[in-house]
Amino acid sequence: MRIAVWMPERPDAWVEGLQRELPGADIAVWAAGAPPADHAVVWAPPQQFIDEQPTLRGLFNIGAGVDALLQLRVPPTTHIVRLDDAGMSVQMAEYVCHALVRHVRELDVYEADAREGKWSYRKPRLRRDFPVGVMGLGVLGERVAKAVGQFDFPVNGWSRSPRQVGGVQCFSGAKGFDEFLAASRVLVCLLPLTPDTRGVMNRETLLKLNGGAPGGYVINVARGAHLVNEDLLALLEEGPLAGATLDVFETEPLPPDHPFWRHPKITVTPHASARTLREESIVQIAGKIRAVEAGAAFADLPGLVDPQRGY
């Protein structure tokens, strides 16, 4: 069994870890002209990598988002498999809860006052006035929704197809989308990026937050292309939105002259909400490869991607 590895940073560390888990496999960092592999472990490979892998059966992505892979011409005989967790869901839950509490408790205002040496007082806000809507109820979204609920915030969830999550008021499909937005004041995006979800956070949808009342807040930890930047900036200036915490952007790194950096109502972080944990990811991917080599069907693997749906 031959496994090719392609990623922009520290590929040798992945080869070393995979070799420990799969000692009988031939594992190497891919280079142009290398022999075709049976499986590949990748992050954002070039099209040439795919073109030189006619026998590739499994394409294992080291993240949960697979939009970069779906932009490539991948043969239908090659199965794309994403990470289903590997330590990312707890990181995402931490990040979203931090952003949420920072906004609701107005810790950002206290921080600004402290920089000026000002001892200030803010009237406590009630959690019931800040229902949180989580868009996307996959592995990451469900973990985030449950974590938010632990802080006694009302929690809503929206997914493409019906889901049931304990402690979460669930909405689904196009019919339930507007109801979900109206019931939510804080909007957390954890959707996969597909043609249907690109630009989903736009002027029309954001104005529906909080039943149309002002005070909506946006937390985007999915993909930058889910958000229409110009619409967010306009709504922050006009007043319907109170602010945003953004971890992902259409262009990364975010250009130094981008208005998000200096906007007083926007908090920017450098795609840091959930980092891939290498050792946990290696164990998960190796386990899936072992299962396939032992006769399991790709259809039975957690994280198998449906190219038609985009996740």
Order of alpha helices (4+ residues) and beta strands (2+ residues): beta-alpha-beta-beta-alpha-beta-alpha-beta-alpha-alpha-beta-alpha-beta-beta-alpha-beta-alpha-beta-alpha-beta-beta-alpha
